Amino acid sequence: MQLEDYFEFLRPDDIRVKGTRVGIETILYDFIYKKRTPEEIAQSYRTLNLEQVYATILYYLHNREAVTAYINDWLAWSEKMLEEQRRNPPPVVAKLMKFKAEREAMKIANESQIPLG
């Protein structure tokens, strides 16, 4: 078996662990940035086994430059999407944010009416 046989290369920006919906970025983010062990990662995702986690890490180590670029692109895209969502939240989120602000304003107003002493 070749190392690449562990993966499905759907697009240049979408590499998944074969037989799962888990992208390699998920595993590698946990490994590189969260400093999680392969065992911890495998326990976190029920569709993954330890062999698949190790294969993903090995793929990264064998293709460090290309996979680092892949992860950096993914991180940049993720940040862009988060910023877009902050600027334009879905209607239900906007409604919840408004409700929360109204509750906070009521709480502050009620606290300011409590006599001290």
C-alpha positions, -999 to +999 in steps of 0.1 A: +000+000+000+013+035-009+009+063+016-014+082-008-038+052-007-049+064+027-064+096+011-090+109-013-077+138-033-110+155-042-095+188-052-062+205-046-077+222-015-097+192-003-078+161+008-097+136+030-089+105+048-103+077+026-136+063+038-143+094+060-154+129+057-124+141+077-100+164+060-063+161+066-063+197+079-084+185+109-059+160+120-029+181+113-044+212+130-049+191+162-014+176+158+006+208+149-013+236+166-030+219+195-001+196+202-024+165+206-010+130+203-020+107+175-039+086+202-058+116+214-067+126+179-079+091+170-101+090+201-117+124+192-129+113+158-149+081+158-145+076+120-107+076+123-084+048+135-049+053+148-033+040+116-051+067+096-039+094+120-003+082+117-006+080+079-018+116+078+011+128+100+036+108+079+021+122+047+027+157+062+063+149+071+070+135+036+054+165+019+060+192+044+063+221+020+031+213+000+011+203+031+022+234+050+009+255+021-023+235+021-028+241+058-019+278+055-044+282+027-071+265+048-063+287+078-065+318+057-098+307+042-112+298+077-102+332+090-118+349+060-151+330+065-151+338+103-147+375+095-174+374+069-197+357+094-189+383+120-198+411+096-229+394+082-243+369+107-271+347+097-305+361+106-310+338+136-276+347+150-283+384+146-316+379+164-299+361+193-273+388+195-299+415+197-318+395+223-287+391+244-279+429+241-314+437+253-311+414+283-278+429+292-293+464+290-322+454+312-299+438+337-278+470+339-309+491+342-323+469+370-290+470+389-288+508+387-322+510+404-312+490+435-307+513+464-273+510+480-272+511+517 
